[in-house]
Amino acid sequence: SESIRQFEAVLRDAKTIVWNGPMGVFEIEKTAKGTYALANVLAESTDRGATTVIGGGDSASAVEKAGVAERVSHVSTGGGASLEFLEGKVLPGVEALTDK
């Protein structure tokens, strides 16, 4: 589809890609095409040397169902927490483990 081609064009030369959230209702086969296509684009980007991070349970499940989970750099089930970590926010669970 045109949307996938546009995403692919933008991501083709990216060095780091963070994906949080599927592109649609991938649990329903007829609406899963965009999510699986993007999962494959990320796997191909990883093959070309990009660092690809998948965040969130739905996205983790999507790359697993697309058969590319082993081809991306990192898969985390912590969606919102992953984004907060990347933003530099203090995560209470991590803070509790930090030596004071």
For each residue, the residues with C-beta under 8 A, 3 or more apart:
1: 4 5 33 34 37
2: 5 6
3: 6 7 34
4: 1 7 8 34 37 38 41
5: 1 2 8 9
6: 2 3 9 10
7: 3 4 10 11 38 41
8: 4 5 11 12 41
9: 5 6 12
10: 6 7 14
11: 7 8 14 17 41 42 45 50
12: 8 9 45
13:
14: 10 11 17 45 50
15: 49 50 51
16: 50 51 52 53
17: 11 14 42 45 50 51 52 53
18: 53 55 83 86
19: 38 42 52 53 54 55 59
20: 54 55 56 59 79 82 83
21: 56 58 59 79
22: 25 26 35 58 59 62
23: 26 34 35 38
24: 31 32 34 35
25: 22 28 31 32
26: 22 23 31 32 35 36 58 61 62 65
27: 32
28: 25 31 32
29: 32
30: 33
31: 24 25 26 28 34
32: 24 25 26 27 28 29 35 36 65
33: 1 30 36 37
34: 1 3 4 23 24 31 37 38
35: 22 23 24 26 32 38 39 62 66
36: 26 32 33 39 40 62 65 66
37: 1 4 33 34 40 41
38: 4 7 19 23 34 35 41 42
39: 35 36 42 43 62 63 66 68
40: 36 37 43 44 66 68
41: 4 7 8 11 37 38 44 45
42: 11 17 19 38 39 45 46 52 54 63 68 72
43: 39 40 46 47 52 63 66 68 71 72
44: 40 41 47 48
45: 11 12 14 17 41 42 48 50 52
46: 42 43 49 50 51 52 71 72 73
47: 43 44 71
48: 44 45
49: 15 46
50: 11 14 15 16 17 45 46 73
51: 15 16 17 46 73 74
52: 16 17 19 42 43 45 46 72 73 74
53: 16 17 18 19 72 73 74 76 82
54: 19 20 42 59 60 63 69 72 74 75 76
55: 18 19 20 59 60 76 78 79 82 83
56: 20 21 59 60 76 77 78 79 80 82
57: 60 61 77 79
58: 21 22 26 61 62 79
59: 19 20 21 22 54 55 56 62 63 75 79
60: 54 55 56 57 63 64 69 75 76 77
61: 26 57 58 64 65
62: 22 26 35 36 39 58 59 65 66
63: 39 42 43 54 59 60 66 68 69 72 75
64: 60 61 67 69 75
65: 26 32 36 61 62
66: 35 36 39 40 43 62 63 69
67: 64
68: 39 40 42 43 63 71 72
69: 54 60 63 64 66 72 75
70:
71: 43 46 47 68
72: 42 43 46 52 53 54 63 68 69 75
73: 46 50 51 52 53
74: 51 52 53 54
75: 54 59 60 63 64 69 72
76: 53 54 55 56 60 79 82
77: 56 57 60
78: 55 56 81 82 85
79: 20 21 55 56 57 58 59 76 82 83
80: 56 83 84
81: 78 84 85 91 93
82: 20 53 55 56 76 78 79 85 86
83: 18 20 55 79 80 86 87
84: 80 81 87 89 91
85: 78 81 82 88 89 91 94
86: 18 82 83
87: 83 84
88: 85
89: 84 85
90: 94 95
91: 81 84 85 94 95
92: 95 96
93: 81 96 97
94: 85 90 91 97 98
95: 90 91 92 98
96: 92 93
97: 93 94
98: 94 95
99:
100:
